[in-house]
Amino acid sequence: MTQTTLSPGSSPGIAVDALTRVAVSTVIFTLRRHRGADRATLALPLVRRTRDPHEGLWALPGGWLDDAEEMDAAASRTLAETTGLAPSYLEQLYAFGAVDRSPTRVVSIVYWALLRADEASTGLASPIEEPRENVAWFDAATLPRLAFDHNDIVEYALWRLRNKVGYSRIAHGLLADEFTLAELREVYESILDRRLDPANFRRQVENSGTLIPTDGFRTGNHRPARLYRYNREVELADLGPLADRASSSRKRRP
């Protein structure tokens, strides 16, 4: 079967069938607090397309998979190239390859990532600052029409995040190294989009074995609140039998 490389002027890509290309995209979630809001909301960065197809529409950051590149490395590279962001948590989400999702056949390996507020501020622009040209932050719940099938991809990523937060400590990927229980509860409420009873939440997380109390306190208008840190011996999420392979791959990177 005839093989071809990507068109001139595009990123270096793998040699693929003439009818199929392979790309990598990432859904990146962080917390964004609007002025006057009583809690933060989930937000993600999008990139405005500057050429057809879908010129002018917003899309997920991504790019072509290089022929000698691991997929995790490609996700990190394309994020850095398009947004300057380096997430604290990155996981493969799903492969999207519907025949009609693009004018030419494109299979997208999609990742989803979590960014702490301090990590978000080191990339394109903080969620509370003005975005730079062609890259902007959007509330995950009120997205415009996106290019290709990217609205469906974001919806699936939200579903995965809301399910995973119930059985893993994935929420900690949105927090600083030390945090209060109120800050942790806000992350859960923002992900689940509902209020949680503070007393029940405290009891559940303190019995989970994932938190370690520190000697520090957060001071402010209310009484001092103890700071916690997560137990690094407990993984953010169970990656199953591929975990050791992924860890070895990361260690081999330069």
N, C-alpha and C positions, 0 to 999 in steps of 0.2 A: 504494500500500500504506500502511496506517495507520502513522503514526509516533508515538512517545511518548518522553517524557523519563524519567529515573530517578525512583523513588518519592520522596515527600516525606520529608525527614529524612536522605536519603543525600547523599553528596558530589555536587557538580554534575557532570553527565555529558553525554555526547553524545546528540543526538537519534538514536534507533536504531529499527529495526523492532520492533514490539510483541513479537515473539518472541525478540529477541536483544539482549544487552547486551555491552559491551566493557569489560574490566577489564585492569589491569596488575598483575603480581605479580613478586617478585624472590627468587631463591635467593642468599643471601649466605654465602660461605664465609670463615672465618678459622681460625687455628690455636689450639688449646686444649691446654694441658699439665696433665694430672692429677698430683696429688701422688704421687711415687714412680714415675711412668711413665718409661720410658727414651726415649720420643719423643712429640712432639705428635700430636694427631689433628685431623682436620677437624671443625669445628663450625659451626652456623648458628643464627640467631635465629628463633624462631617466635612467633606471636601467638595467644593463646587467644581463640576466638570467644565473644562475649557474647550472641549472638542466633541464632535459627534461620536457615537450616539449619545443622546440625552444631554447635549451641550446646554449649560446653564443650570441644570438640576444638581441637587446635592446628592452625595453618595458616600458610602463607607470608604475609609482609607484603605488602600491596597495596591497591588501591582502584580506583575507576572512572576511566576516561579522560575528561578534560574535552573539550568540543567544540572548543576553540581551542588545544589543547595538543599539542605534539609528544610522541611516545611516550617518547623518552629523558627528557624533562623530567618526564613523568608518573611514570616509574619513580623518579627522584630525589626528586620531591615526596612520593610515597606512602611511600617509605622514611623520609624525614625526619619525616613525620607519625606513623607507626606505631612507629618505633624510635629516631629521632634520629640515625641513622647516615648517613655520607657516604662511600661506598666509593672506593678508589683506582682501581678498574677496574669498568666496567659495560658489559655487552654483551648484545644481544638474543639470546635462546636459541632460542625456538620459539613457535609459536602452538598452544595447546591448545583444541580446540573440539568435543570429542565431544558428541553430542546428549544423552547421559544423564549428563554430568558434574555437572549441577546441576539442581535442580527446575525452574528456568526456564533458557532457553538463554543461556549465557554463554560468550563467546570470551575467553580470557585470553592476552594478549601477555606472555610470561614473559621476564624478564631474569635474568642471573646476574652476581654481583658478587664482588669480592675485597676483604677488609679486612685491613690490617696490625693488629698487636696494639695499637699506639697509637691507631689510628682506632677500634677496637672499644671502647676504654676511654672515648672521648669521647661515646659514644651512650648506649644504654639502661643498660648496666652491663658492666664488663669480664668476659670469659669466666671469670675466676677469682674474681669477686665474686658476691654474691647478686643474682639478677635482680629487676627491679621487677615489680609486679603485672601480670599478663596478657602479659608478654613474658619469654621465657627462652631460654637457650642449650641446644642439644642436640647430642650427637655425631651426625655425619651417618650413621655406620654402624649406629646403634642407635635409630632413630626410633620413636616410638609410631605408632599409626594416626592419620593426619592427615585433615583435612576434605577433601572433594571428591576429586580425583585427585592431591593434592599429594605423596603418597609416590612416585607414578610420575614426577612432575615433578622431584623431588630426585634420583631414580635417574638420570634422563636428564641432569641437570646434572652429576652426578658422572662419568658416562660421557664427556661432552663435555670436562670438565676434564682427565681422565686421558689422553684422546687428544691434547688440545692441548698439554699439558706436554711432549710428546715432540718437537714441532717449532717451538715458540715460547718466548719467555722469560716466559710467563704466570706462572710461579712467583714472579717478582719482585714481583707485586702483593700478596704476603703478607709481604714483608720490609720492614725499615726501609731508609732510604736507603743506609746502609752496613752490611755484613754479612760474616761469614766464610764460607769455602767449606763448613765444617761446618754452619753455619746454613742455607745454601742447600741442601745435601744433605738435611737434615732435612725441608725443605719438600717436596722431590721424594719422599722416602720416605713422608711423611704422605699425599701425594696418591695415590701408586701403591700404598700399603699393602704395601710390601716393602722389604727392605734393599738398598742399593746399595754396590758395592765402592768404598771411598774413593779409591783410586789411579786407577781407571778414570774415576770421576766427575770428579776434579780435571782429568785430562787432557782429557776431553770438553768441559768448560765453559771451560777456559782456551783451547781451540782454537776456541771458538764465535764469538769476536769480540763477545760481548755484555757482557763484564765488563772493568772498568778497575780495576787495583790502585791503592790509595791509599797514603799514607805512614803511615796509622794502624794500630794493632794492638789486638786484644782481649786483655786480660790476665786471668788467673785462676789456677786450680789447676794448669793445664797450661802448656806453653810458649806464649809470645805468638803469636797467630794474626793474619795480615794481614787487614785490612779491604778489601773491594771495594765498588764501586758499579756500577750497571748503566749501559750506554751508552745515553743518552737518544736517540741518533739511530736506535736500533733499536726498533721498536714492540713493545709487549707481545704483540700478536698481529696477524696479517695480517687486516685487515677487508675486503680486496678492493676492488672499484670503488666501494663505498659510503663508504670512509674519508674522502674529501675532503668529501663531503656532510655526514657526521656532524660533522666538524671545523668546517665552516661553521655548522652548526646550533648548536653549542656556543658559538661566538663571538657569535652573535646574542642569546644569552640575557642578560637584565639582570643 
